[in-house]
Amino acid sequence: MAEKVTVEDVERVAELARLKLAPDEVPRMSNDLNAILAYISELNELDTARVAPLEQVSELADFSSELRPDVLVPSLERAEVMREAPESDGSFFKVPKVIER
Amino acid sequence: MASVTKSAEILAEKPKELAALRAEITESRRKASELASEYYRRIERKNPQLNAFLSLTRERALAQAARIDALTARGDPLPLLAGIPFAIKDVLVMRGAASTAGSKILQGYRPPYDATVVTRLESAGAILLGKTNCDEFAMGSSNENSAYGPVRNPWDTERVPGGSSGGSAAAVAANLAVAALGTDTGGSIRQPASFCGVVGVMPTYGRVSRYGLIAFASSLDRIGPFAGNVRDAATVLSVIAGHDPCDATSLRAPVEDYAAASDQPAEGLRIGVPGEYFAEGLDDEVRAAVERGIAALRAAGCTVKPVHLPHTRYAVPTYYLIATAEASANLARFDGVRYGYRSPRSETLSAMYSHSRDEGFGAEVKRRILLGTYALSAGYYEAYYRKAQQVRRILADEFLRAFAQVDAIVTPTSPVPAFKLGEKTDDPLSMYLADIYTVTASLAGICGVSVPCGTTRAGLPVGMQVLATHLGESTAFRVARAVEAAGI
């Protein structure tokens, strides 16, 4: 924790997040992330070795809800959904051809 | 000395009371359609300065108003919110109506369905006037992260309304709507309510269905009301709360009559005051106002005693790890394939993803996606995300221990009153610290109300935050009512 985030780290993470950052954005983001992570490193002061992670607050008050039955119900209208797509043939979403990956 | 108020203007207006308006409509003294038109005229007049509304849903609103007027004409009983004009934060979807979430990436998007809260409000007779401005994907504390320009605070147009639900708070404060819906992930209802001098409610996690909310951080997101007074906010919550098969985290616990609960005197309630929320960094005038609010609770017959929440200072870093990690996953859906913006620079699939996202998202959203992706990436997950979840439990347990001794906890909602536009935009960390009093309750999943509690000498509203345990909304409303009744 509290390792320096380098420009290369930012580029790697941006790649993972599918963000194409402008060249001048990269050093700025690395500065911001370092400032934020330095602040976040205060959490290291706490010994949490024996603390179970809290993933959902619903476990705290015993008000978890049961799952609904797995039955088919009417869904959204295809025409209404496909109308929002940047490119579609009415049945499928269209995307540029996949090269490289 | 330069005049600080040279172009500042007061556009605030005493919000209307729901019960009084409803009585006018049920007794046929006023038509719902006339009331809606009156609100649209006021929006036309004030919105150019405030930028609280991003889009109006006039056709749908007037059709709903006509339905209410037809009911009245037939002498049929009217539902609870009949004819009441509402504003809806733009992260909540309405079928066929623009829903941008304050982001360029959703410009022009017309969702094919209604959020559950939208359906419930309309079933109760509410008139939904339009969609309100907010920080992009609800990420911000000042409304300055909206791709469609900032909202101005109706009490001083040179200042921010708070965020991220700034448009909804400003709309109620300027009487551009009688009530509004916002969302609260780390303080996004409570903080703008306090900056704009209105009541704002963060319900217990799961109390209100999130179906149709454009997600930011799914383990934290809540939907809740803004109103001009506590009773009206309680009334709206009773309409939107309850189990929904479309949201697996929504709770089955019965919905209480929160308005009736808020009518109960606060006498005999035990009120905790955590010293950690009155420490360094708290503005003197905010402190004085909240202390007057605490004195009012004592005068109303409450027992006031100190409680200790020693880990409070770890809440902001914990929050920003969990919220950004969840956001990085939730915002992966914006890829230029199914809806929203697609970059013209889309020669390959991979280029389409990254250019669409880079051109579609604003700087703060990118910063949070990067932080969240970093915290979840190989080699860092244990140190960051898992650590934050562990501290989250410490913080939640601390609240639950306190609630074994007291019925409610009161604090300032924000350490400062509304700040100036541009004051914090260059320093993301200082903006994050604006949430210092609100994020802990978000992490713990408990409920909270921000209630107006006086003003500063410059006339800026101060809010008191009233926190209660899981499903303790009725208690929070009772306490907030007592503060409101004191007329501080």
Contacts between the chains, C-beta under 8 A, distances in Angstrom:
chain1	res1	chain2	res2	distance
A	1	B	383	4.6
A	1	B	384	7.1
A	1	B	387	7.7
A	5	B	374	7.1
A	9	B	374	7.3
A	10	B	370	6.7
A	13	B	370	5.3
A	13	B	373	5.0
A	13	B	374	4.9
A	13	B	377	6.5
A	14	B	370	6.4
A	16	B	373	5.3
A	16	B	377	6.4
A	17	B	328	6.3
A	17	B	332	7.9
A	17	B	357	7.8
A	17	B	369	5.0
A	17	B	370	6.3
A	17	B	373	4.3
A	18	B	332	7.7
A	18	B	335	7.1
A	18	B	350	7.8
A	18	B	353	4.4
A	18	B	354	5.0
A	18	B	357	5.6
A	19	B	354	6.1
A	19	B	357	5.4
A	19	B	358	5.5
A	19	B	361	7.5
A	19	B	366	5.9
A	19	B	369	6.5
A	19	B	370	7.1
A	20	B	351	7.8
A	20	B	354	3.8
A	20	B	355	5.6
A	20	B	357	7.5
A	20	B	358	4.3
A	21	B	358	6.6
A	21	B	366	7.3
A	22	B	358	7.5
A	25	B	363	7.8
A	25	B	366	7.6
A	29	B	366	7.2
A	29	B	367	6.3
A	29	B	370	5.9
A	32	B	367	5.7
A	32	B	428	5.5
A	33	B	367	7.5
A	33	B	370	6.5
A	33	B	371	6.0
A	33	B	374	6.8
A	35	B	428	7.5
A	35	B	429	5.4
A	36	B	320	6.8
A	36	B	371	6.2
A	36	B	428	6.7
A	36	B	429	6.0
A	36	B	432	7.5
A	37	B	371	7.9
A	39	B	316	7.8
A	39	B	317	5.9
A	39	B	429	6.0
A	40	B	317	4.2
A	40	B	320	6.7
A	40	B	321	6.2
A	40	B	384	7.3
A	42	B	313	7.5
A	42	B	314	6.6
A	42	B	317	5.8
A	43	B	314	6.0
A	43	B	317	5.5
A	43	B	318	6.7
A	43	B	321	8.0
A	43	B	387	5.5
A	43	B	388	6.9
A	43	B	391	5.7
A	45	B	314	8.0
A	46	B	311	7.6
A	46	B	314	6.5
A	46	B	390	8.0
A	46	B	391	6.1
A	46	B	394	7.0
A	48	B	387	6.3
A	48	B	390	3.8
A	48	B	391	6.4
A	48	B	394	7.3
A	51	B	390	4.2
A	51	B	391	7.7
A	51	B	393	5.5
A	51	B	394	6.2
A	52	B	390	7.3
A	52	B	393	6.4
A	53	B	386	5.6
A	53	B	389	3.4
A	53	B	390	5.2
A	53	B	392	7.5
A	53	B	393	6.8
A	54	B	389	5.5
A	54	B	390	7.5
A	54	B	392	4.5
A	54	B	393	3.8
A	54	B	396	6.0
A	55	B	219	7.2
A	55	B	389	6.1
A	56	B	219	6.0
A	56	B	249	7.4
A	57	B	205	5.0
A	57	B	206	8.0
A	57	B	219	7.1
A	57	B	396	6.6
A	57	B	443	8.0
A	57	B	444	6.7
A	57	B	445	2.9
A	57	B	470	7.7
A	58	B	205	7.2
A	58	B	206	6.1
A	58	B	249	6.4
A	58	B	251	7.8
A	58	B	445	7.6
A	60	B	396	5.9
A	60	B	400	6.8
A	60	B	444	7.7
A	60	B	445	6.4
A	60	B	470	6.7
A	61	B	445	7.8
A	61	B	469	7.7
A	61	B	470	3.9
A	61	B	471	7.0
A	63	B	206	7.1
A	63	B	251	5.2
A	63	B	252	7.5
A	63	B	253	5.8
A	63	B	470	6.9
A	63	B	471	7.0
A	65	B	206	7.5
A	65	B	243	6.8
A	65	B	248	6.9
A	65	B	249	7.2
A	65	B	250	6.6
A	65	B	251	5.9
A	65	B	252	5.1
A	66	B	252	8.0
A	67	B	248	6.4
A	68	B	245	4.8
A	68	B	248	7.4
A	76	B	112	5.0
A	76	B	113	6.2
A	77	B	112	6.6
A	80	B	112	4.1
A	81	B	112	5.3
A	81	B	338	7.8
A	83	B	110	7.7
A	84	B	109	6.1
A	84	B	110	6.5
A	84	B	111	7.8
A	84	B	112	7.1
A	84	B	338	7.0
A	84	B	339	4.1
A	84	B	340	7.8
A	85	B	337	7.2
A	85	B	338	5.7
A	85	B	339	6.5
A	86	B	336	6.0
A	86	B	337	7.5
A	86	B	339	7.9
A	86	B	340	7.6
A	86	B	341	7.6
A	86	B	342	3.7
A	87	B	342	7.2
A	93	B	337	5.2
A	93	B	338	5.9
A	95	B	337	5.9
A	95	B	349	5.4
A	95	B	352	6.5
A	96	B	346	5.1
A	96	B	347	6.3
A	96	B	348	5.6
A	96	B	349	5.4
A	96	B	351	7.4
A	96	B	352	5.4
A	97	B	348	7.1
A	97	B	349	7.3
A	98	B	348	7.0
A	98	B	349	4.7
A	99	B	348	5.3
A	100	B	348	6.4
A	100	B	350	6.5
A	101	B	349	7.8
A	101	B	350	5.7
